[in-house]
Amino acid sequence: MRYSAYSIFKEALSGNRMWKPAWREPQPKPHYDVIIVGGGGHGLATAYYLAKEFGITNVAVLEKGYLGSGNVGRNTTIIRSNYLLEGNNPFYEFSLKLWEGLERDFNYNAMVSQRGILNLFHSDGQRDAHARKGNGMRIHGVDAELLDREQVRRKAPYLNFDHARFPIMGALYQKRAGTVRHDAVAWGYGRGADARGVDLIQHCEVTASAAKTGWWSASRRPGVLSAATSWRWRPPAIRRRSAGWPISNCRSRRMSCRPSFRKGSNPWSTT
């Protein structure tokens, strides 16, 4: 079912009794081409783009709770690309552009609201630092505007401009920044992945694995699952205790996730 104003109107006439579940409750298969551990934003985005961009649909996402029950549901809601460093700025700008079309892409309301962000400054030094950041953003084609005190007052008149401990002198403004509901993002990715044949297996905690032989033991079903390839994010403490995993990890915050490879390439290549 495709969500639309028409489908909402149609279901309202039936007393909302005809809505179908957003995703299936599949029984695990004995073998998958890919097993993804964790049904949060990163895991579900990986499954969604593998199916959508590469046609890899024999995929299982294993989640020990329900989809969106982990850290993705507790993330800060802000989305933005107001960064200074050369490596950060294009990266987060690409991410923000993904956010702008994400709801249309997976046909789900993630509550993306581009209401803008104001980073206030309270001293001459902070003003210079914000001006430098804004110039760096504009060099990379990212929208940025340095506002004075009165311009900030017009945009946010409820702020304390007269008796604040740190007086408001102005702000760096990014109009395209905004907020999003991250657990809804996970559900949208999950719904889109499920529609393309990915198995979303909830309440299934991974209890053991062997990367070299490709087997996995999960708590939901006796026995093991096998996979040709596995993706899993590992904190440093876990990474030190295991070896041979065909992945790398990086710190990532407030970004929409998509595999960084091109259509037609081998997504599992190490080069």
N, C-alpha and C positions, 0 to 999 in steps of 0.2 A: 504494500500500500504506500502510495506517495502522499506525503502530508501536504495539504494546501488549504486555502480558504474554503474551497468547494468540499473537501473531505470533512472539514470541521462542521460545515453546515449540514452535510448529509448525515453525519453521525449524530448531530444534535436532534434531527428529526426522528431518529430511531432510539432516542433516549440514551445515547452513548453505549449501546449494548453490542455494537458490531466492531468495535476496535479490536485489532489483532495484536498479539504481543509484539514488542519491538524487535525481539530476536528469539530464535529457537532455543530449546533445551536439549541439545543433542547428546546421544550416548557416545563416549569416546571410542574412536577407532583404534585398532592395534598399531597402525603405522601412519605417520604423517611425514610430508616432505619438510615441514618446518614446525617446531614447537616453540612458542613464545611464553615465557614464564612471567606472569603479571598482567592483569587486565586493567591497567591504568592508562593514562594518556599516551605514554610512549609505546607500550605494548600494543594497544588497540590501533594507534596510528600506523605502526609498522605493519600490522595485519591488513589494515584497510588499503594502504598504498601497494603492498605486495599483490593484493588481489586486483586492485583497480588499474595500476600502472603496468603490471607484469603478468597478470593472469595466473599468479601462483595462489591457488585456492585450497589446496590440500594442507591446510594450516590449522593448528590448534592453539588457542590462547587459554592457558591454565591460570585460574584466579582462585586463591584460597578463600576469599570472601565473595561478595557480589561485585559486579562491574562498577567501578567508580568509588569503591568503599575505602580505598587507601589514600595515599598522599594527594592524589589528583583532586579529591574532594575537599582538601584542606588548603590548597594552593591560594596564594594571593590572587585577587581577581584582575589585577592591572595588566594591560597589554600596551606596549610602547616600543619605540625604537630611538629614544633620545639618549644615545650613547656617544662617547667621544672617540674611543680608540678605533683605529683603522680596521682591525679585525672584527670588533664587536658591531660596529654600525651597520655595515651591509648585511651582516648575518641577521640581526634583529629586524632590519627593514624588510628583508625577504620574508621573515616570519610574520611581520605585521600585515604584509600583503596577502599571505595565506589566510590570516584571520579574516580579512575583509571579504573573501569569497568562500569561506569555509562552510557557512550555513547553507548556501546554495549548492555547494559541492556535495555534501552528504545529506541534504534535505532534512535538517534537524535544527531546532531552535536552541542554539548555544548561548543565547542572550548576549550576543556581542553588541556593545553600545559604545560607539566612538564619540564620547562626550568631551574628550580633551584632557590634558594634564597640565597643571601649573606647578613648577618647581620654584618655590619662593627663594629670594635671596635677601639677606639682612645686613649686608656690609658691602663696602666697595670691593673688597677682595672676593667675596662670593659673586658679586655682579660680574667681575672680570672672568671668573672661572665659568660662570654660566654663559657668558658671551663667547668664550673660547669653545665651549661644547656646542653651542648653537652654530657657530661658524663651521665646526667640523661636520656637523650634521648636514648643513646646506651644501658643503663641498661634495658630499655623497648623494645629493639629490633628495635629502630627507627634509620634510617641512619643519621649520623652527622659527620662532618669533620671540624676540626679547621685549618684554613689556615693562613700562615704567609703573610707578605706584598707582596713578590714576587709571591706567588701562586695566590693571589687576582689580581695582575697586569696581570698575564697571562689570567685569566678568564674575567677581565673587564679592558682592557687597556685604555679605554676612561675616566676613573676616574682621578681626579686631585691628583696625588701622590706627587707632588713636591712643590706646593704652597698653599695647602689647609689650612684653618684656624685651622681645627682639623685634624692633620695628620693621615693617614690611617696606622694602625699597623697590621691589619689582619682582619679575618672575620670568623664567624661560617657559614658553608655551608651545606644546605640540598638539595641534588640533585633532590629528588623526588617532591619537592614543585613546584608550578607553578601558572598559571593563568587560569581563566575560565570566560565565559560570563554568568552571572547569570540569565538574562532574558531568554536566550536560555535554561537554565536548567529548568526554569518554563515551557517553551513551550514544552520541551521534556517530562516532567512529565505529563503535561496536555494532550499531544497527546497520551501517553501511558495509562493514566487513561480513556480517552474517548474511546479508542479502546477496553477497557474492560467493557464498559457500563456505566461509571460514567457520569452524566450530568454536564457539565461545563456551568453555566448560567452567562453570562457576562452582564455588565451594569444593575446590579440588587443589589441595596443597601438595606441592612437590616435596617429596621426602628424601629422594636420593637421585643421583644421576651419574652417568659416566660419559664424559664428553667424547672420548676416543672411540668407544663402541657405539655410542648414539642411543643408549637406552635410558629411560626415565621411569622412576617409580612414583606413582601418585596415590594419594590417600582415598580418592573417590571410588576407584575400581581396583580390585585385586589384580596383581600381575604388573606388567610394565607397558609403557608406550615406547615406540621407537621413532626416531626422527633422523632424516638425512642431515639436517642443519638445525642449530638452536641459537636463539638470541636471548640473552639475559643481561640485565644491568647488574653489576656487582659492585658493592661498596669496597673501598680499599682493603678492609679487614678480610672480606671474603676472597678478594682477588689474590691475596698473599697465600691463601690456603689451597688454591686450585690452579691448575695450569691447563693449557691447551684449548681454551674456549675461543671460538672463531669470532670474537668481537673485540671492540675497544669501547671505552666509556669516557664521557666528558661531563663536566658540570653544566647543567642546563636549567635555566629559570625563565619562566614566562615566555615560552616560545611554542609555536605550533610546530609539530614534528612531522618531518617527511624524510624518507631515506635519501641520502645525498648522492644518488646515482641517476644516470640518464636512461630514458626509455630505450630498450634495445641492448643495453649493456648487461653484463652478468652481475646481479646484485650481490653475489657471494664471492666475487673476486677480491683478492687481498691487495691488488694493485690499484 
